């Protein structure tokens, strides 16, 4: 990227300029793959980070937000503080694989083959019917969930030895089964990512990169009557994969 184009930070007090930044796409071939906009208003400041997938996965973006938050908080007490970035950390997948013993490789490959088989039998997958979305393309919608509601979900999940992700996954599968015309013999499936940093000694990579893997969860061709039964089903599937 040419030096004169490497302007990755925007500071504005104009709401319209903030909205333009938020909805603008990113050129993956000629622009910086990270950018930030700080919108300062009378009520609050808002910081948007844009990071392309070639640079980092979602867990890496979370790490970036954590690093920036740490710098921000430290500057409150140490105005002269300057961060010391790690520029030589590994971004390769070997960073993960080096911690996997050789004797576990056959089981990993067998698990992968079993997963691919489950993702193709039955062949048909029920999907959400999507109409013409060109009018709303590129627009973001923000929703806030109250802390009390999240706390209730966590408490409910614990009753079934589940995580909040298990509860959300169960809810998504049930919603999917009621959306569109679900044909007999068509499977309910969900593709999601797994953060491989969990297998590192400190669950933290040396650098920001893509360290995730895709997991395809095949629920099946039938849906139970109660949410509790669906959640139990999901907990069993996810627990086995873990």
N, C-alpha and C positions, 0 to 999 in steps of 0.2 A: 504494500500500500504506500503510495506517495506520501511524503512527510506532510505536505500541505493539506492532505485529506484526512490525516490522523487526528481529527478533532472529535473526541468521544464523549465530551461532557457539555451539556447544555444547562444554563442557569436562566430561569425565567420567572416572571411574576404575571405572565399573561396566560390565562386559562386556555385560550384557543391555541396558543403555541404548544402548550402541554398536551392538548388533545391531538394535535397534528403529530407530535413526536410519538405518542402512545399508539396511534393507528398506522404509522408508517412502517412499511416492510423493510427488509434488510437485503442488500445485495451480497450474495455469498461469494462473489468472485472478485470484487474490486473495492469493497468497503471494509473498514475495521469490523471485526466480528463481536465487538462489545461496545456498548454505548450506554450513557446514563443521562437522565434529565432530573434536575432538582427544581420542582415547582414550589415557589414560596408564596403563600397566600396569607391573608390576615388570620384565618382560623387555624391553619396548620401547614407544615411543610410536607411535601410528598416527593419521594425519590423513586424513580422507575429505573430498573436495570434491564437492558436488553442484551441477551447473550445467545449466540447461535448454537445450534446443536453440534456443528463440527468442533466447537470449542469445549462444550461441557454438557453433561446430562443434568437432570433436575437436581440430583443430590449435590452435584458440583456447584450449581447456582445457589443452593442453600448454604454451602460452605463459603461462597463469595459474600453472600449477605451477612454471614456470621463474622467474617474477617472485617468487613466494613463497619459492622456494628461495634466490634471490639476496638477498632481504631477510633471511631467516633466517641465512644465512652471514655477511652483513655485520654483523648485530647481535652476532655472537660477538666481533668486534673493536671494534665501535662501539656500545656499549649504548644511547647516546643518539640513534642514527640514526632519522630519521623519513622514510619514503618520500614522494616528491612525485609523486602520480599524474597521468597525462595525461587530462584530462577533456574535451578539445576535439578529440580525434582523429576522423578520418572513419570512420563505420561503413557508408557506402554502397558499393554495388558499383562506382560510378564511381572509387573509390579504386584498383580493379584496372583497369578499362577505360581509364582515362586513359593508361595505359602501352601500350595496344595501338594500333598505327597504323591509320588508317582503311582502308588498302588491304588489310589482313589480314581485314577483316570478311567479305567474300564467301567466302573460303576457310573461315572459321570456321562460317558458316551451311551451306556445302556439307558440311563434315565432320559437322555435327550431323544434317543430313538423311540422310547415309550411315549414321550410327550408329543413327538411329531405324529406318531400313530394315532394318539387320542385326538389330535388336532385335525385329523383327516377322516376319521370314522366316527359317526356318519359324515359323509362328505359335505352335506348341506348345512349351512350355519344361518340361524335366524338373525336378521339384522334390523336396525331401525330404519323405517322408510324415510327417505330424505327427498324433499322437493327442491324447487329452485331457491337457492340461498344467495344468489348473486347480490341481492339488494342489501344484505347484512354482512357481506364478506368483509373481513378485516376489522370488524367492530368487537370490542371487548365489553363484557357485562360483569359487573362486580356484585357479589352477594356476601353478606356478612352473617355469620352464625353466632348467636349469643353464647357466651361462656357457659351459661346455665344449661343450655341445650347440649353442648358438647360434653359437659360433666354428666348429664343424664345418660348420654350415649355410652360413655366410658363405664358408668356404673352398671348399665344394662349388659354390656359386653362381658364384664367380669363374672356375671351370674352364669355365663355359658362358657367360661374359659376362653373367651374370644378377645380379639383386639378390635379397636375401632375400625380398622381397615376391613376386618371380617364382616362387621355389621354393615358397612357401606357396600361391600361387594355383594352381600346377600340382598340388600335393598335394590341394587342395580340389576341383579339377575331377575328378581321378582318384577321390577318395572319393565325389563326387557321382555319378559314372558307375556306381559299384558299390552305391549305396544305392537301395533300392526297385526297381521294375520299369521299367527304361529302355526306352521304346517306340521302335521304329525310326522315324526321321524327326523325332524330338523333339530339340530343341537343348539343349545345355548352355550356360547363361548365368550370369553373375555381375554383380551391380550393386555398384559401390563408389564411393567419393568421391575426388575429386582436390583437393588443396590448391592453390588458385589463388595463394597467397602466393609460390609459386615464380616468378611472373612479375613480382614487385616487385623493384626494384633491389637491396635488401638482404634480400629474402625475409621481410620483417617488416612487418606492417600498423601503422597509426598507433594502432589500438585493438583491443580484443577484440570479435569479431563473427563472423558466418557468411560466410566467403570460400571456400566449397567448391562444387564442381560434381559432379553424378552422372555416372559413366561406366558404360555397360553393355557388358560384354565377352561376345561370343558366340563360344564356343569352336568349336562345330560339332555335327555329328550322329554323329561317329565318335571313338573313343578309341584312340590308339596302344598297342602292347603294352608298351613300355618307358617308365619314368619320364623318362629322358633325352630321348626323342622328344617327350614331352608338354612338358617344360621348354623345349625348342627352339621348339616351336610357340608357347608362351606368350611367350617372349622376343621372337619376331618380331611378334606381335600388339601387345604393349605398347610395344615400340620404335617401331612405326609410329605409334601413337597419340601417343606423346611427341613 
